Amino acid sequence: MTNDSVMNSRNSVCVIVHDKNTDTIAAVHYAARNWSPQPAWTVPGGKAEPGEALDEAATRELKEETGLVVDPANLKLVHVIHVEQGWDQAGQFVLFVFATDKWTGDLTNTEPDKHLTARWVPASHLPESAFPTAAQALAAYHAGGPAFSRYGWEPAAA
């Protein structure tokens, strides 16, 4: 397959940056947008670009949204969510959830046109109201699994 035939990426990434000394995580508060009717809390992340490695996409998105810098080698894949309908109403996507407790830089709202704020929040849960997939990812991270879940799909047939 050549790069000319690469489809738009439907892979998304997010990073749970866990400060274990204070038991907090980095979070961003998205403003209301066309795909989110009200402001919502989430962990930093976004779409992987076509042809971009997922760990590199995660580090890029983290830096773009928060100013925090992490080495891709310090990311651990902790959960995968298969989402039935994406933020853009263009169908399903897969969210790859990474976590790390090693980073440099200061947490900053580097995209004030998209986010109301960026701040450290208790690691146990995101503030209300939170993106459902971000809350699901954080719960799986704390529980040590499962490795995979779904969002928006009908229950599996028995």
C-alpha positions in Angstrom: 0.0 0.0 0.0 1.4 3.4 -0.9 0.9 6.5 1.2 -1.5 7.8 -1.5 -3.9 5.0 -0.6 -3.8 5.5 3.2 -7.3 6.3 4.4 -7.9 8.9 7.0 -7.0 7.6 10.4 -9.8 6.5 12.6 -7.4 5.7 15.4 -7.4 8.0 18.5 -5.0 8.1 21.4 -5.0 9.5 24.9 -2.5 9.6 27.7 -3.2 9.2 31.4 -0.3 11.2 33.0 -0.3 10.0 36.6 1.6 12.0 39.3 1.9 9.2 41.8 3.3 11.6 44.5 0.1 13.6 44.6 -2.2 10.9 43.1 -3.4 13.3 40.5 -3.7 13.0 36.7 -3.5 15.7 34.0 -6.9 16.6 32.6 -8.3 19.0 30.1 -11.7 20.6 30.1 -13.1 20.8 26.6 -15.3 23.7 25.7 -18.7 22.9 24.1 -18.2 22.1 20.4 -20.2 20.8 17.5 -19.6 17.2 18.7 -19.9 18.0 22.4 -23.0 19.9 23.5 -21.6 20.9 26.8 -18.1 21.3 28.3 -16.6 18.0 29.3 -13.5 16.8 31.1 -11.1 14.3 29.5 -7.6 13.0 29.5 -5.3 14.6 26.9 -5.4 13.0 23.4 -6.7 13.2 19.9 -6.5 11.6 16.5 -3.5 9.8 15.1 -2.5 11.1 11.7 -2.4 8.7 8.7 0.9 6.8 8.8 1.7 8.0 12.3 2.8 5.5 15.0 0.3 5.4 17.9 2.8 6.0 20.6 4.2 9.0 18.7 0.7 10.3 18.1 0.0 10.0 21.9 3.2 12.0 22.8 2.4 14.6 20.1 -1.2 15.1 21.2 -0.1 15.3 24.9 2.4 18.0 24.2 0.0 19.9 21.9 -2.8 19.9 24.5 -0.9 20.3 27.7 2.8 21.2 27.1 3.8 18.0 28.9 6.5 16.0 27.2 6.9 12.3 27.4 9.2 9.8 25.7 7.2 7.2 23.7 9.3 4.5 25.4 7.8 5.6 28.8 4.2 5.0 27.6 2.4 1.8 28.6 -0.7 0.7 26.6 -3.3 0.2 29.3 -6.7 -0.1 27.5 -8.3 -0.1 24.1 -11.9 1.1 23.5 -13.8 0.3 20.3 -16.3 3.2 19.9 -19.4 2.6 17.8 -19.9 6.2 16.7 -17.2 8.9 16.6 -17.1 12.5 17.7 -17.6 13.5 14.1 -20.6 11.2 13.4 -18.5 9.5 10.7 -18.6 6.0 12.2 -16.6 3.9 14.5 -13.1 4.5 15.8 -10.6 2.8 18.1 -9.2 4.7 21.2 -5.8 3.5 22.4 -5.2 4.5 26.0 -1.7 5.0 27.2 -0.4 5.8 30.7 2.8 7.2 32.1 4.2 8.5 35.4 7.3 10.0 33.7 7.2 13.4 32.0 8.8 16.8 31.8 7.3 20.3 31.6 4.5 22.1 33.3 0.8 21.4 32.8 -0.5 24.3 30.7 -3.7 25.0 28.7 -1.8 25.2 25.4 -5.0 25.2 23.3 -7.3 27.9 24.9 -9.3 28.0 21.7 -10.4 24.3 22.4 -10.1 23.9 26.2 -11.4 25.9 29.1 -8.6 24.8 31.3 -6.0 22.1 31.9 -5.3 21.0 35.5 -4.2 18.2 37.8 -7.3 16.4 39.1 -7.7 13.5 41.6 -6.6 10.3 39.9 -9.6 8.4 41.1 -12.0 10.1 38.7 -12.5 12.9 36.3 -14.6 15.9 37.4 -18.2 16.1 36.2 -19.1 16.1 33.4 -16.6 13.8 31.8 -16.4 12.2 28.4 -17.8 8.7 28.9 -14.9 7.1 27.1 -12.3 9.0 29.2 -14.1 7.9 32.4 -14.2 4.3 31.1 -10.5 4.4 30.2 -9.6 5.8 33.7 -11.7 3.1 35.4 -10.0 0.4 33.5 -6.5 1.9 34.2 -7.2 1.8 38.0 -8.7 -1.7 37.9 -5.7 -3.1 36.0 -8.0 -4.1 33.1 -9.8 -5.3 31.2 -7.5 -4.7 28.2 -10.5 -4.0 25.9 -14.0 -2.6 26.1 -16.7 -1.2 23.8 -18.7 2.0 23.9 -22.0 2.7 22.1 -22.4 -0.8 20.7 -25.4 -3.0 21.4 -24.7 -5.7 24.0 -22.9 -8.8 22.5 -25.2 -11.6 21.5 -25.0 -14.6 23.8 
